[in-house]
Amino acid sequence: MNQRDKLIVKYKKDLETKFGIEPDMDLLKKITIGLGPSIYNRDSGNISSSEESELDRVKEKFLVGKLNIDPDDDLDTPIRSLLEKYGRTHRTKYRAVVYYLLVKHYGKEDIYF
């Protein structure tokens, strides 16, 4: 099993244990691949929920840039809600897991297929 596949297994486990959902593995894999080499770096592979600049980056680059969500929509509430559910004390919030949940929230799976 290569390094990316090992990470996908970790992401799947987080989705199952922390969110109680059985992920669509094809979608999870495509989102992970779309993140490129950033997943292998601890800083870029995770999201810091305490840094406003990080949350702004998720909104601007991913929600608006990738998913084509209207920037005038309330983008903060879905992000903050899922980060809260992920757990404030849980330091490792995988970017692929957060992006997966946002794609599902906005119903934008077709972007990856």
C-alpha atoms as an extended CHARMM CRD file, in Angstrom:
* protein
*
       113  EXT
         1         1  MET       CA              0.0000000000        0.0000000000        0.0000000000  PROA      1               0.0000000000
         2         2  ASN       CA              1.4830000000        3.3490000000       -1.0110000000  PROA      2               0.0000000000
         3         3  GLN       CA              1.6010000000        6.4530000000        1.2030000000  PROA      3               0.0000000000
         4         4  ARG       CA             -1.4640000000        8.0760000000       -0.4030000000  PROA      4               0.0000000000
         5         5  ASP       CA             -3.5630000000        4.9420000000        0.1310000000  PROA      5               0.0000000000
         6         6  LYS       CA             -2.4930000000        4.8720000000        3.7890000000  PROA      6               0.0000000000
         7         7  LEU       CA             -3.6430000000        8.4600000000        4.1920000000  PROA      7               0.0000000000
         8         8  ILE       CA             -6.9730000000        7.7030000000        2.5140000000  PROA      8               0.0000000000
         9         9  VAL       CA             -7.5050000000        4.9270000000        5.0840000000  PROA      9               0.0000000000
        10        10  LYS       CA             -6.8750000000        7.4910000000        7.8620000000  PROA      10              0.0000000000
        11        11  TYR       CA             -9.3270000000        9.9110000000        6.2630000000  PROA      11              0.0000000000
        12        12  LYS       CA            -11.9490000000        7.1630000000        5.9840000000  PROA      12              0.0000000000
        13        13  LYS       CA            -11.4910000000        6.2940000000        9.6530000000  PROA      13              0.0000000000
        14        14  ASP       CA            -11.9550000000        9.9440000000       10.6820000000  PROA      14              0.0000000000
        15        15  LEU       CA            -15.1480000000       10.2120000000        8.6340000000  PROA      15              0.0000000000
        16        16  GLU       CA            -16.4990000000        7.0300000000       10.2140000000  PROA      16              0.0000000000
        17        17  THR       CA            -15.4750000000        7.6610000000       13.8210000000  PROA      17              0.0000000000
        18        18  LYS       CA            -15.8060000000       11.4250000000       14.1500000000  PROA      18              0.0000000000
        19        19  PHE       CA            -18.7330000000       12.0400000000       11.8130000000  PROA      19              0.0000000000
        20        20  GLY       CA            -20.4970000000        8.6760000000       11.7930000000  PROA      20              0.0000000000
        21        21  ILE       CA            -20.6430000000        8.4170000000        8.0160000000  PROA      21              0.0000000000
        22        22  GLU       CA            -19.5520000000        5.7770000000        5.5620000000  PROA      22              0.0000000000
        23        23  PRO       CA            -17.6950000000        7.7920000000        2.9200000000  PROA      23              0.0000000000
        24        24  ASP       CA            -17.9830000000        7.4400000000       -0.8280000000  PROA      24              0.0000000000
        25        25  MET       CA            -14.4950000000        6.0820000000       -1.3690000000  PROA      25              0.0000000000
        26        26  ASP       CA            -14.3180000000        7.1280000000       -5.0260000000  PROA      26              0.0000000000
        27        27  LEU       CA            -15.0680000000       10.7190000000       -4.0750000000  PROA      27              0.0000000000
        28        28  LEU       CA            -12.6740000000       10.6630000000       -1.1210000000  PROA      28              0.0000000000
        29        29  LYS       CA             -9.9090000000        9.3290000000       -3.3490000000  PROA      29              0.0000000000
        30        30  LYS       CA            -10.5420000000       11.9840000000       -6.0260000000  PROA      30              0.0000000000
        31        31  ILE       CA            -10.5130000000       14.7930000000       -3.4680000000  PROA      31              0.0000000000
        32        32  THR       CA             -7.2940000000       13.4230000000       -1.9780000000  PROA      32              0.0000000000
        33        33  ILE       CA             -5.6510000000       13.1780000000       -5.4020000000  PROA      33              0.0000000000
        34        34  GLY       CA             -6.8280000000       16.7200000000       -6.1690000000  PROA      34              0.0000000000
        35        35  LEU       CA             -4.9270000000       17.9950000000       -3.1340000000  PROA      35              0.0000000000
        36        36  GLY       CA             -1.6990000000       16.7500000000       -4.7070000000  PROA      36              0.0000000000
        37        37  PRO       CA              1.5090000000       16.5480000000       -2.7120000000  PROA      37              0.0000000000
        38        38  SER       CA              0.1700000000       18.8810000000       -0.0120000000  PROA      38              0.0000000000
        39        39  ILE       CA             -1.3100000000       15.8690000000        1.7970000000  PROA      39              0.0000000000
        40        40  TYR       CA              2.1670000000       14.6100000000        2.6690000000  PROA      40              0.0000000000
        41        41  ASN       CA              3.1070000000       17.7840000000        4.5440000000  PROA      41              0.0000000000
        42        42  ARG       CA              1.7850000000       18.0770000000        8.0920000000  PROA      42              0.0000000000
        43        43  ASP       CA              1.0340000000       21.8150000000        7.8080000000  PROA      43              0.0000000000
        44        44  SER       CA             -0.6390000000       21.8260000000        4.4130000000  PROA      44              0.0000000000
        45        45  GLY       CA             -2.3300000000       18.4400000000        4.8890000000  PROA      45              0.0000000000
        46        46  ASN       CA             -4.2120000000       19.7090000000        7.9270000000  PROA      46              0.0000000000
        47        47  ILE       CA             -6.4680000000       22.6690000000        8.6300000000  PROA      47              0.0000000000
        48        48  SER       CA             -5.8860000000       24.8940000000       11.6180000000  PROA      48              0.0000000000
        49        49  SER       CA             -9.3030000000       25.8930000000       12.9120000000  PROA      49              0.0000000000
        50        50  SER       CA             -7.8100000000       28.6390000000       15.0720000000  PROA      50              0.0000000000
        51        51  GLU       CA             -6.2280000000       30.5830000000       12.1970000000  PROA      51              0.0000000000
        52        52  GLU       CA             -8.5700000000       32.9760000000       10.4020000000  PROA      52              0.0000000000
        53        53  SER       CA             -6.2120000000       33.1050000000        7.4050000000  PROA      53              0.0000000000
        54        54  GLU       CA             -6.5810000000       29.3390000000        7.0500000000  PROA      54              0.0000000000
        55        55  LEU       CA            -10.3630000000       29.5480000000        7.0900000000  PROA      55              0.0000000000
        56        56  ASP       CA            -10.2410000000       32.3840000000        4.5640000000  PROA      56              0.0000000000
        57        57  ARG       CA             -8.0740000000       30.2020000000        2.3290000000  PROA      57              0.0000000000
        58        58  VAL       CA            -10.6200000000       27.3670000000        2.4960000000  PROA      58              0.0000000000
        59        59  LYS       CA            -13.3920000000       29.7970000000        1.5570000000  PROA      59              0.0000000000
        60        60  GLU       CA            -11.5540000000       31.5900000000       -1.2480000000  PROA      60              0.0000000000
        61        61  LYS       CA             -9.5150000000       28.8090000000       -2.8200000000  PROA      61              0.0000000000
        62        62  PHE       CA            -11.7710000000       25.8210000000       -2.2900000000  PROA      62              0.0000000000
        63        63  LEU       CA            -15.3770000000       26.8860000000       -1.8640000000  PROA      63              0.0000000000
        64        64  VAL       CA            -15.3420000000       29.8230000000       -4.2840000000  PROA      64              0.0000000000
        65        65  GLY       CA            -12.4320000000       28.8140000000       -6.5230000000  PROA      65              0.0000000000
        66        66  LYS       CA            -12.9730000000       25.0640000000       -6.8530000000  PROA      66              0.0000000000
        67        67  LEU       CA            -16.6250000000       24.4540000000       -5.9800000000  PROA      67              0.0000000000
        68        68  ASN       CA            -17.8950000000       27.6990000000       -7.5580000000  PROA      68              0.0000000000
        69        69  ILE       CA            -19.9200000000       28.6570000000       -4.4840000000  PROA      69              0.0000000000
        70        70  ASP       CA            -21.1900000000       32.2430000000       -4.5360000000  PROA      70              0.0000000000
        71        71  PRO       CA            -18.8490000000       34.3060000000       -2.3320000000  PROA      71              0.0000000000
        72        72  ASP       CA            -21.8820000000       36.2250000000       -1.0250000000  PROA      72              0.0000000000
        73        73  ASP       CA            -23.3030000000       33.0340000000        0.5140000000  PROA      73              0.0000000000
        74        74  ASP       CA            -22.7010000000       32.3220000000        4.1970000000  PROA      74              0.0000000000
        75        75  LEU       CA            -19.4780000000       30.3380000000        3.8740000000  PROA      75              0.0000000000
        76        76  ASP       CA            -18.4160000000       30.6020000000        7.5040000000  PROA      76              0.0000000000
        77        77  THR       CA            -21.2520000000       28.6290000000        9.0960000000  PROA      77              0.0000000000
        78        78  PRO       CA            -20.7030000000       25.2990000000        7.2720000000  PROA      78              0.0000000000
        79        79  ILE       CA            -16.9370000000       25.4660000000        7.8200000000  PROA      79              0.0000000000
        80        80  ARG       CA            -17.1600000000       26.3630000000       11.4920000000  PROA      80              0.0000000000
        81        81  SER       CA            -19.8960000000       23.7960000000       12.0840000000  PROA      81              0.0000000000
        82        82  LEU       CA            -17.9220000000       20.8830000000       10.7020000000  PROA      82              0.0000000000
        83        83  LEU       CA            -14.7040000000       22.0160000000       12.4030000000  PROA      83              0.0000000000
        84        84  GLU       CA            -16.6120000000       22.1770000000       15.6770000000  PROA      84              0.0000000000
        85        85  LYS       CA            -17.9150000000       18.6620000000       15.0940000000  PROA      85              0.0000000000
        86        86  TYR       CA            -14.3730000000       17.5300000000       14.2290000000  PROA      86              0.0000000000
        87        87  GLY       CA            -13.4840000000       18.6950000000       17.7290000000  PROA      87              0.0000000000
        88        88  ARG       CA            -11.7500000000       21.8070000000       18.9890000000  PROA      88              0.0000000000
        89        89  THR       CA             -9.3180000000       19.7310000000       21.0260000000  PROA      89              0.0000000000
        90        90  HSD       CA             -8.5680000000       17.3940000000       18.1270000000  PROA      90              0.0000000000
        91        91  ARG       CA             -5.4830000000       19.0270000000       16.6540000000  PROA      91              0.0000000000
        92        92  THR       CA             -5.3400000000       16.9930000000       13.4590000000  PROA      92              0.0000000000
        93        93  LYS       CA             -8.1100000000       18.0470000000       11.1220000000  PROA      93              0.0000000000
        94        94  TYR       CA             -7.2820000000       16.5180000000        7.7800000000  PROA      94              0.0000000000
        95        95  ARG       CA             -7.8110000000       18.8690000000        4.8400000000  PROA      95              0.0000000000
        96        96  ALA       CA             -9.1190000000       15.9940000000        2.6910000000  PROA      96              0.0000000000
        97        97  VAL       CA            -11.7770000000       15.1630000000        5.3020000000  PROA      97              0.0000000000
        98        98  VAL       CA            -12.8920000000       18.8020000000        5.6180000000  PROA      98              0.0000000000
        99        99  TYR       CA            -13.0220000000       19.1890000000        1.8350000000  PROA      99              0.0000000000
       100       100  TYR       CA            -14.9490000000       15.9250000000        1.4840000000  PROA      100             0.0000000000
       101       101  LEU       CA            -17.5530000000       17.1300000000        3.9810000000  PROA      101             0.0000000000
       102       102  LEU       CA            -17.8380000000       20.5150000000        2.2600000000  PROA      102             0.0000000000
       103       103  VAL       CA            -18.3070000000       18.8700000000       -1.1460000000  PROA      103             0.0000000000
       104       104  LYS       CA            -21.0910000000       16.7250000000        0.3150000000  PROA      104             0.0000000000
       105       105  HSD       CA            -22.6490000000       19.6860000000        2.1420000000  PROA      105             0.0000000000
       106       106  TYR       CA            -22.8810000000       21.7430000000       -1.0410000000  PROA      106             0.0000000000
       107       107  GLY       CA            -23.8050000000       18.7820000000       -3.2720000000  PROA      107             0.0000000000
       108       108  LYS       CA            -20.8560000000       19.4190000000       -5.5870000000  PROA      108             0.0000000000
       109       109  GLU       CA            -19.7380000000       15.8240000000       -6.1160000000  PROA      109             0.0000000000
       110       110  ASP       CA            -20.1310000000       16.2170000000       -9.8790000000  PROA      110             0.0000000000
       111       111  ILE       CA            -17.0510000000       18.4740000000       -9.9580000000  PROA      111             0.0000000000
       112       112  TYR       CA            -14.9380000000       15.3990000000       -9.2040000000  PROA      112             0.0000000000
       113       113  PHE       CA            -16.6340000000       13.0200000000      -11.6640000000  PROA      113             0.0000000000
